[in-house]
């Protein structure tokens, strides 16, 4: 193989490398790049070659550039700077956007040990950065003063929920979580697991409404090879998989009656048999169930076993609706803004006063899940930084219009004003315009004070001047 063939072969090898690669001369001029560099930066080879490496705007280069003290323009060409050869930095693409990279730089020397350039590889770590941000968000969710183990809210109702979760977590007794659809029952189940001694064990979930009876039985208890057509191997069920941990059965009200009987036996004895097998399996599992239906009504209609109900209804936790804890809505909105900014790359900062007023007055029949879906819709329609009324789904604005047109007028007090307006004005005057103290006098939260001020057009300056 002659020198020309070797050079051609070497170029092909360089272009198979997934990391961006460039060779920089001693004066900082880019002399060669590979195809991965083109993809990473957006610069074609004919654009990059001959360009100064400083055009990439690497934020780490300021630490390695010289300030005129020596003839070398970059400290990389000096001895004793091995620690500067590997760094994490941001590189500017051709379109002006920034990409996080892991950069490795090695000085290239000739046979006389003279530096003739630098070889640098650039590894795109965008996905790693996203994962880091997600971990940070999840960590903040667990530690945030605005919530508890991933559940957002600091209203008095949610504080009661957190206290029940803490108490339930200390026990191995069955927990049942009730509440309307979308109130966060799954998050509560996970919090019970994470707050308890079984947190290092498995947390296995199963939605009882998602499968038919035969498949559900196999999923819960497992099956033996040959138990039915298609059972070509032994299958471990969710119960067995949750050994030394927690097993969360969501939508427990939809579990078929025959499986209720078998589930009851497991709860009482801690033993069960796989479908098609007679060998008992013993497990140590704490059961957590959840439902949005009224099990007591189902008992009356013989749709749910009474003995199973009493067995799972040991530690009840009720998740309040969003309309019962409206003071948590701004916290949830901010939480979703943080998550969605990270996921979409947008920079939405807030809802306008009018949009937030609508959020606070809307009944949210789908609860937190509906609020989350609404925020996801907003991120499609709004370019930010402020979400306006026109960015919201028509369902919200139409509901508000219907409420305004059909609602009865506010009852008037002796002064001709609605009683809550008159009470708020008196409290504000009493506290010198301090909204937090006014909320304490009225026995409401500060968000409600703010909402009423917006609703009635109360101006602090005018209130205090009278």
N, C-alpha and C positions, 0 to 999 in steps of 0.2 A: 504493500500500500504506500503510494508516494505522498508527499507533503500536501498536495492539493486535495487528495482523497481524504487524508486525515482531517484537514481543516473542514471539509464539507461534512464529514461524519460527525465531527465535534459540534458543529453548528446545529445539526439535527438533535444531538443529545441535549444541548443547552435548551432547545425549544420544547423538549419533552418535560422539562422541569415545571412543576406547578407553581413555584414561587417566582415572583418577579426578580429578574437579575439584571444588573447593569455594571459596566466597567467604566470607572471614572479616571481620567488622567490626573497628573500631579497638579494641573492648574484648575481642576474642578470641572473640566469639560466631560460630558458623557460621550464615551467612545463607542459603546456597544450596549444593546439591550436584547432581551429575548421576547418571545411572543406573550408570555405571561405578564411581563412588564407592560406591554401594550394594553392588554386586557385590564390590568389593575389601574393604570393611570389615564388611559384614554389617548395617550400620545402614540402616534405611529413612529416607526423606526426612523423615517426620514425627518421627522419633526424633533425627536429626542436627541439623536446623534448630533453633536455640536452644541447642544444646549448646556447651560451651566446647571450643575446638580442643585444649586440653590433655588432654581425655579420650582422645585418640588416643595419648597417651603417647609421642610421637615423641622418640627419644633424642637427636636433634640440637637440639631446642628449648632445652635447658638452656644452649646456647651463645649463644642469641639472646634469652633472657628477661632483662629488666632486674632489677636488685637494689635498686630504690628511688632510684637516683641522679637519674632524670629522671621527668617525668610520663608518658612513653611506657612502656607495659608490656612492649613487645617492641622490640628493637634494629632490627628490620626497618623500623620507622617513623622511624628516624633516618637522616640523610644519611651517606654514606660507608661503608655496610656492604654494598656490592654483592657482596662475596665470600660473603656469607651466604645468597644467594638460591638457591643450587643445592647440594644435598647428597644423600648416600646415607644412608638411615636405616631404622630399624625402626618400624613403626606397629602399634599394638595393635588387633586386630579386636574386634568386639562379644563374641565368644565367649572372648576373653582370649588367643587365639593371636597370634603376631607375624608380620608379613609384611614382607620387605625391599622397600623402594621407593626410586626415584630421585625426589626432590622438587624441584620448581621453584617458587619464590615470587616474585611480582611485586607491588609496592605499586601500588594503583589510586588515581589522583588525579582530583579534579574539575577544572573549567576554571580554577580559581584556584590550582591546584597544591597543594591541601590533600589529605592522605591520607584516604581514606574507607574503606579496607579493603585486604585482600590476596587476590590470586587465586593459588591453589596447585594444581598438577597433581601427581598421584601415579602413577608408572609402576611396575607390579609387575615386579620383577626376580628373582622366585623361581627361574625356570629358569636365569637367568644365574648366580645364586648356586650352584645345583647343579652347573653346568658348572665353575665356579671350584673347587668342592670336589673334583670329579673330577680336574681338572688337578693340584691339589695332591696328591691321592692317587697319581696316576700319577707325578708328580715324585718323591714319596717312595719309590715302588717302584724307580725308576731309581737313586736315590741312597742307599737304605737300606743300613745295615750288615748287615741281615738277609737280603740277597739281591743279585741282580745283574740289571739291566735287565729288571725285571718278574718274575723268577724268585725265589721266596721260599725261603730255606734257608741255613743256615750250617754244616751238618754237614761233616765231612771229605769225604764222597762228593760233596757239592754243590760244595765248593771245587775238587775235581778237575774237575768239569764246567765250572765257570766258567773255569778255566785253559785247558781244551781249546777253549772258545768263543773266548777271546781269541786263541789261536794260529790257530784256523781262520779267524777274521775277517780276519787279516792276509794270507791267501792267497786266490787265485781258484780253487783246486782244489775239486772237488765235495766236499760234506759229506753224510754219511749219519747220521741220528739214529735210534737204536734204543731200544726200551724198551716195557714193557707199556702197554696202553691207559690213558690218564689220567695219565701221568707228567709231562706237560708238554713233549712234543716240539715242538709248535707254538711255545710260548714260547721254546724253545731256538733254533729256526730264526730267529725274529724277533730274538733277541739276537745271533746271528751276523751278521745284516744290520746291526743298529744299532751293533755294535762295530767294523765294518769301514769301509773307504774307500768302499764303495758305499751307505752309509747315506742319502746325498742322492738316490740313484736309486730306482726303484720296487722294491717288495717285493710280488711277485705270488704268490698262493697258489692251489692247485688240489687238491681231494681226488679222487684217481684212482678211489676206490671208489664215488663218488657218481653216475657217469655211465656209460652204455653205450658200446660201442666207437666207434660212428660219431660220437656227440656228443663223446666225449672227444677224438678225433682233431681234430675241428674246433675245440674249445676250446683245445687245446695249440698247434696249428699254424695255425689260421685257415682260411678257405676263400675261394675266388673266386666271384664272382657266377655263378649258373647251375651250380655244381658238383653240386648235387643239388636235389631238389624243396624249395622253400621258401627256397633261397639267393638272395634277390632283390637282395642287395648284397654287396660285398666285406666280409669279416669278418677283423679283425686278431686273431690268437690270443694266448694268454698268453705264449708265448715272445717274440713280437715286442714285446708290451707291457712285458716285463721288460728290454728293452734298456738296458744300462749299470747294471743292478741285479741283484737276486737273484730266482730263480724257485724257489718251494718246492712240491715235489710230495709231498703227504702220501699215505700208504697206497700207496707205490710198488709193493708186492708185488702189488697188484690190477690193475696196468696190463696190458691184453691183450698177448699175445705179438707180434702184428703191429705194434703201436705201439711195443713195445720196440725192434724193429729200426730204425724210423725215428728214435726217440729216440737210439739209439746213434750214428747217422750225424750227428745235430746236435752231439752232444757231441764227436765226433771232428773235425768240419770247421767247426762254427759256422755252418753253412748249412742251410736246409731250404726246402721248397716248400709253399705253402698247398695245401689239398685242392682239386683241380680246376685247378691252375695249374702251369706249368712254369718260371716265373721264380723263380730262387733268391733267398732273403732271408738276408742276413748279420746276425747279432746278436752282441753281446758280453754274455753272460749267465752268471752263476755259478749252478750247480744245487745246490739243497739238497733232499735227499730224507729221508723218514721212513717207518718201518714198525714194527709190533708183531709181525711174523712173522719166522721164521727163514729168511732168504734162502738160506743154505747148504743147508738141507734141501730147499728148493724147487729148487735146482740139481740135486740128486740125482734128483729126480722130473721133470726137464725142464720145470718150470713157470716157470722164469725163466732168461733168457739169461745164460750164464756171462760172455761178454765185456762185457755191460752191467753185470753185478754188479761186475766188476773196475774198470769205468770210473767207477762212482758211489761205490765203497767206497774212496775215497782218504783222507778224514779222517773216521774214525768217532767219534761221540760217543754214549755210552750213558747214558740217563737212569735212575737207580736207582729202585726201587720205594719206596713210602712206608714199607713195613714194614722196609726196610733203613736208613731214616733217621728213626726214630721221634722223635729229639730235635728234628726240625724241625716236629713236629705242633703244639706250642704256638705257634710263630711263625706257622704257617699259620692256625691258629684265630684268633689276634689280627688277622691281616690280613683274613680274611673278616668278622670282627666289625666292623672299621672300614669296610669297603666296604658291608656290608649295613645298618649303622646309617645310613649316608649315603643309601642307596637307599630304605629303608623308613621312615625317621624314628623308628625305635625306639632305645632306649638300653640295649641289652644290653652288659654289661661283661665278663662272664667265664663260664666253665664251672665248675660246682661241682667239688670235689675228686673226687667219685665219678664224675661225667661225664667229667672229664679222664682219670681212671684207665682208664675204658672206652675212650676214644679211643686211649690209649697202648697198650692190649692188643689192640685189634681189628686184624685183619690187613689191612684196606683193600684188597680185591682190585681195586677200581676206582681205587685210588690217589688222587691229589690231586683228580681230578674227582669221585670219590665223596665225599671229604671236603667239597668245595664244595657238592655236592648235599645232603649231610646238614645243613650249616649253613643252607642255604636252607630246608630243612624245619623246622629249629629256629626260624627266624624266623617261621614260621607258628604254631607250637604254643606258643612261650614269650613271655611278656610281660615277662620280665627283672625285675631287672637280671642275675640269675644263672640260667644254664641248668641245670636239674636232670635227673636220670635219666629222669623221666617225660616230659620234653620230647623225648627222642631217639626215632628211628625204632625200631619193634619189631625190625627186622632186627639192629640192633646189640645190643640187650639179649638177644635170643634166642640170638645167636651166643655171647655171653659166658656165658649160662647153660649152653649145651651144652658149652662148653669146660670150665667148672667141674665139670660132672657127669661128663664122660667122661675128663678129664685124669687122668694118673697122679699119685700123690702126690709131693711134692718129695723128692729124695734127701737123706738126713740125714747130717750130718758126725759127727765123734766126740763132739761136745757134744750130739747129739740135735737139732740145728737144721739147716735147709738150709744148704749151704756158702756161698751168696752172702749169706745173712743174717749168718752168723758173720763172714765177711770184712768186711762193711760195718760191723758193730759194732766190730770191731778197728780199722778205719781211722778211724772216728769218734772212738774213744777216743784214738787216736794223734795226731789233729789237734785235739783239744780241742773236738770237735763241729763243726768247720768242714766243711760239706758240699762246698764247692768243692775244698778240699785233699784230702778223702777221695776225691773222684772222680778226682783226679790220681793218687793212690796206686794206685787200683784199675784205672786205665786206662779209665774210663768217663766219661760226661758227667754234669753236675749233675742233669739231668732224670731220668736213670736212678737216681741216688742217691735223689732225691725219691720216685720211683715205688716203689723197694724199701722205703723207710721207710714209705710208705703201705701197701704190700702186707703187710708183716710187723708193722705197728703199732709201729714203733720210736720211742720217745720219747727225745729227746736228753737230757732231764734225768735220766731213769732210767739211760741208758747211762753218763752221766758220774758218777753217784752210786755205781756199782758198781766 
